[in-house]
Amino acid sequence: MELSQFFELLDEQVVVKFTGRINVLDQITNQHFGHIFIQEGEFVHITYRQHMGQKAFYYLSFDLDEKKRLKIVIEPELLGEVQRNLHYPYAQLKSKVAEALQRFRISKKGRPPEHIKLMLMPEFIHKGTEISSTEFDTMCVVSDFNLVRDIYENTNLLDFEVTDALVSLRQKGAIKVIKP
């Protein structure tokens, strides 16, 4: 399913005040990747792969944008008590996804190859240079995982946030490539 079709489908569910779940499956194997719970047209809960909430919605949108083979199945059903992990109205969530998608597309060009190993530079830490909270979070992950693939997999940040932080930290001299 294409991203534009996905949003058209979601728009319809909001308009008709749908209650139920939307399952996200692999198009070929039907493996369950996640779901969206909607109650009377309001998004209340989403999971996708290992992510939950707004971040799950972002990653689902990123995968659809990259033409990953996903199947969307709508199942009307009565929902019991569902723990809410989405706190934005759909229109606002859709707007946030559009912004994130734009940043995601731009940052893909700067993403380092997954096989590269990175190392924090101790001199940088001692200098006390100011860094953003995203850069700090990225440095924490780099201190535990030096392979680029592992850095992206073991962070709570979105891919484009990690890419931007790695580029910035490299420019500031905080990290260096130790094995290309």
Residue pairs with C-beta under 8 A, 6 or more apart in sequence:
1 9
1 64
1 70
1 71
1 72
2 64
2 67
3 61
3 64
3 65
3 101
6 61
6 64
6 72
7 94
9 22
9 72
9 74
10 22
10 90
10 94
12 18
13 22
13 38
13 41
13 74
14 38
14 41
14 42
14 90
15 41
16 41
17 40
17 41
18 38
18 40
18 41
18 74
18 76
19 38
19 39
19 40
19 41
19 76
19 77
19 78
19 79
20 37
20 38
20 74
20 75
20 76
20 77
20 79
21 35
21 36
21 37
21 38
21 74
21 75
21 77
21 79
22 35
22 36
22 38
22 72
22 73
22 74
22 75
23 32
23 34
23 35
23 72
23 73
23 74
23 75
24 32
24 33
24 34
24 35
24 36
24 48
24 60
24 70
24 71
24 72
25 31
25 32
25 33
25 70
25 71
25 72
25 73
26 33
26 69
26 70
26 71
27 69
27 70
27 71
28 69
30 71
33 48
33 49
33 70
34 46
34 47
34 48
34 49
34 51
34 56
34 60
35 45
35 46
35 47
36 43
36 45
36 46
36 57
37 43
37 44
37 45
37 46
37 79
37 82
38 44
39 79
39 82
41 90
42 89
42 90
43 86
43 88
43 90
43 93
44 79
44 82
44 84
44 85
44 86
45 82
45 83
45 84
45 85
45 86
46 52
46 53
46 56
46 57
46 60
46 85
46 86
47 56
48 56
48 57
48 59
48 60
48 63
49 56
49 59
51 58
51 59
52 85
53 85
53 86
54 86
54 88
54 93
54 96
55 156
55 158
57 86
57 93
57 97
58 97
58 100
58 104
58 158
59 158
60 70
61 97
61 100
61 101
62 100
62 101
62 104
62 159
63 70
64 70
65 101
65 104
65 105
86 93
88 96
100 158
100 160
103 160
103 164
104 158
104 159
104 160
106 160
107 159
107 160
107 163
107 164
108 160
108 163
110 163
110 164
110 167
111 159
111 163
112 118
112 148
112 163
112 166
113 148
114 147
114 148
114 149
114 152
115 147
115 148
115 149
116 147
116 148
116 177
116 179
116 180
117 146
117 147
117 148
117 177
117 178
117 179
118 142
118 146
118 147
118 148
118 151
118 166
118 175
118 176
118 177
118 178
119 142
119 146
119 175
119 176
119 178
120 139
120 142
120 143
120 174
120 175
121 173
121 174
121 175
121 176
123 173
124 172
124 173
124 174
124 175
125 174
129 172
129 174
131 139
131 169
131 172
131 174
132 165
132 168
134 157
134 161
134 164
134 165
135 165
135 168
135 169
135 174
137 155
137 156
137 157
137 165
138 151
138 155
138 157
138 161
138 162
138 165
138 166
138 169
139 169
139 174
139 175
141 151
141 154
141 155
141 162
142 151
142 169
142 175
144 154
145 151
145 154
146 178
148 166
151 162
151 166
152 159
152 162
155 162
157 165
166 175
169 175
170 176
